């Protein structure tokens, strides 16, 4: 059950936030460029807590005054006509090589009318267009979910480069974005678009049930990202291993749901990564966390 069951509840939380925020001297608050890499965003996919946060968090940060960009996979169950998605030709056309196979990258875009948030969709026939989300029509995990996460991560980062946009903070929400921190700190560490960016990972309880393919470590290789960087992780990457990977390469970790794995939270704390505990009225806490992770120069 969603923790934001009614729009009026979220609106109330937003109102409380802005009353609090208005009391602060806004001129002292450093405005950031924030890239949101989401696994799910409502209304494009069925409502879940993860999908609601995919919409609500960027909305809050945009209303505060931060400049944002938002990405998600173009899952096969997204109704393109109803969502008014259209392809961005100037951003599409690149091929991403994963496991020695070329996969065309297609970029689509749409706007959430109620929030005026523009969403970029990462699409590919093999990984997304002809597939559902984590599981297939029979409720079974897709065996190549790891490759799908890799394609999504690289697709987002290549698209941001084409946009010539330099985020201050890159906020990853959901396990589908868990490979992003690794790439940012290795393969893309010298890219001007990301050289100064700080990475925040939000951990949720929405997971997958089976391990990723045993070739996941090989598939993740790209530029300076080598498979031996993953030698200390279990060969059969499961949900927790993927979470540990994201934590190890993040500058901050957020417990974004009350039922997040305590093992993962303890792992983050043991690593010395700055951690924000769960807060239902998240707005002021997330804003403060951003300022902590990426303070004003």
N, C-alpha and C positions, 0 to 999 in steps of 0.2 A: 504494500500500500504506500502511495506517495506520501511524503512528509509535507507536501504542499498540496493538499487535496482540493483546495478551492482558490480561485484567482483572488478572491477578496482577502484571503489570509496573506498571500504574498504581497498584495497591495498594502496591507496594514504594516507588514515588516518594512517595506520600502518607505512608507510614511514616517515610521519611527526612525529609520536611518537618517532620512533627510532632515528631520527636526534636530537630531543630534549633530549631524554634519554642519548644519547651518550655523550652529553656535561656535564652530571653530573658525579660525582665521584662514579662509580658503587661500589667501595669497601665500601662505607659508607651505601649502601642500604641493609637493612636486607632482606635476601631471606626467603620466607615463604613457608609453606606447605598449599596449598589452596584446599579445597574440594568444588567442584561445584555441587550443587544439582539442576538440571534443569528440567523444565516441558517439554521443547521441544528442540531438536537440529536438525538443518539441516545438512546433507541431508537426515536424516532418516524420517523426516516428512515434509509436505509441508512448503514452505518458509513463514515465518512470521517474524515480528520484534523480537518477543520472541525467535523463533527458531534460528534466525541469531545471537542473543546475546549469546544463548546457545553454539554456536560454536565459535564465535569471541572472547568472553571474555577469555575463557580458553586458546585459542591460543595465545592471547597477553601476558597473564601472564606466560605461558610456555616459550615463546620466551624471555621474560625479564630474566628468570632464576628461577622463582618460581617452586617448585615441586607441581604438581597438580594431582588430581583424579576427574573424571567426571562421574556423574550418571544421568539417566533419566528413565522414565517408558518405558517398552516394549509395546507400544501401538499396538493394533491389526492391524492397517494399515501399520505397518512397514514391509517391504519386507525383511525377514531374509536372503534369498538366495542372493539377490542383495547387501544387506548390509554386508554380510559375518559374520553374528552373529553365535556364537556357545556357548553352555552352559559350564559354569565353574563348574564342578562336585564338586570340593573341597569346593566351596562356597555355593552350593545349598543344599537343603535337610531339612532346618529348617522349622518348622511350626510356624506361627504367629497366636495367638488367638485374634480374634476381635469379639466382641459381642457373646462370648461363642462358636465361631466356629473356627475350625482349617483351616488355609489357607497356603498351601505349598509355600515356597519362592524359586523361581528359579532365578539364576543369569546367565546372558549371557554377552558376551563381543564382541566388534568389534573395529576396528580402522578407523578413518577418514584419508584416505591416504594422502590427500592434506595438512593436518596439523600435522600428526603423533600423533594425540591425541587418546588415548584409552578411549572408553566409556563403562561403565558398565550399563547394563539394568536390572531393577527390573521387574520380570515377575511372573504371576500367572494366571491360566486358568480362574478363576472366575472374576478377576478384570481387566485383561489386554489383554491376548492372544486372547480371543473371542470378544473383544470390540474395538470400535474405541476410539477416544480421549474423549473430554468433552461431546460430544453429540452423539446420535445414528444415524442410517441410516435415520431416519425421522427428524433429526435436534433437537431432544429433549434431554435436560440434563439427564444424567444417575442419577437415584434417589439415588444411593449409592456413589456418587462422594466423599462424606466425608470419607466414609470407604476406598475408593481407596487411598485418600490422606494419611490416617493413615497408611495403609499397606505400601505405598511407603516410607513414612518417617521412619518407623521402619525397613523396609527392607534395606534401605541405611545404617542406623546406625549400624545394626547388621553386615552387610557386611564389613563395614570399620573396625569394631572390629576384624573380622576374618582376615583381611588384616594386622592387627597389625601395623596400620599406624596412626600417631598422628597429625592431622591437626592443624595449628595455626589459620586459618580462615576457617569458613564454610559459603559459599556464596549461598544463596537460591534465585532462579530465577523462578517466576511464582507461582500462587496460589496453585498448586499441592504440593509445598514444604512448605506451610505456617504452617504446624503442627510441622515441624522440630525444630524451636526455642523453642517451649514449651517443647518438649521432652528433648532437650539438657540441659535445665535449671532445669529440674525436674528428670525424670526417668533415664537419663544418666549422671547426673551432677557429679557423683562419679566415672564414668568409666575413667580409665587411658587414654584412647584414646581421650577423649573429655574434660577432667577436666580443661585444660588451653585454650581451643578454644574460639575464639570470633565469634559471629554470625552476619552476614550481610544479610539483606533482600533487594532485588531489587523489587520494585513495578512496575507493568505493567498495561496497560489498558485492557488486554485480560482477560475476566471474564466469569462467567456463569450467567444464567438469573434467575434460580429458587433457592430457599433455599435448604440447605442440609437437610437430614432427621432429624426429631426431636430427634432421638436417638444418634445423633452425640456426644453429651457430654458424654453419657454412653460408646460409642465405643472408645473414646479417652483414657479411663482409662487403665493405665499400670504402674505397680510398684508404684512409688511415684506420678505419674500423676493421680490426682483425678478429678472427674467430678465437684466437688464443686469449683475447681479453675476457672471454667468457669461460675460461677453463675452470674457474672456481665455482661455477654454477652447475647444478645438476644437468646432465645431458638431456634428460627428458624434461624440458621446460614446462612447468605447470604455472598456475596462476600466481602462486606465492613467489616462485623464482622470477617471474616477470616483474612482480612488484619490487623485489629486491634490486633488480637491474635498474629500474626507474629511480629508486631511492639513491643508489650508489652514484648516480650521475646528476642528481638534482641539487639545487642550492637551498631548497626548502620543501617541506612535505606537510600536507594538510590532511587531517582526518576529516573527510568530507561527509561521512555517514556514521551514525552511532554504532553500527554493526561491523565496522572495518576490522579486519584481522588484527588482534592484539599482538600476534607474533610479528607482523609487519611494522606495527607502530613501535614495538620494542627494538626491532632491528634498526629503524631510523634513529631512534634516540641513542642507541649504542654506537652508531656511526658518527654521532655528533652533529647530525644534520638538524638545522632549525625546524621545529615541529609546531604546528598549530593544531590544538585539539578541536573536537567538533563543537560547533556553535550553530544552533538553528537560525538565530538572528545574525547571519554571517557577515553582513555588509561591512560594519565598522571593523570587525576583526580581520577580514581579508584585506581591507584597505591598509590597516596598520601593519599587517604582515608583509604586504608589498613594499611598504616604506622601509621596513626592517631589512628585507632581503636586498632591496635596491634603493639605498638611501640617496638623497639629493646630493649632488656634487658640491 
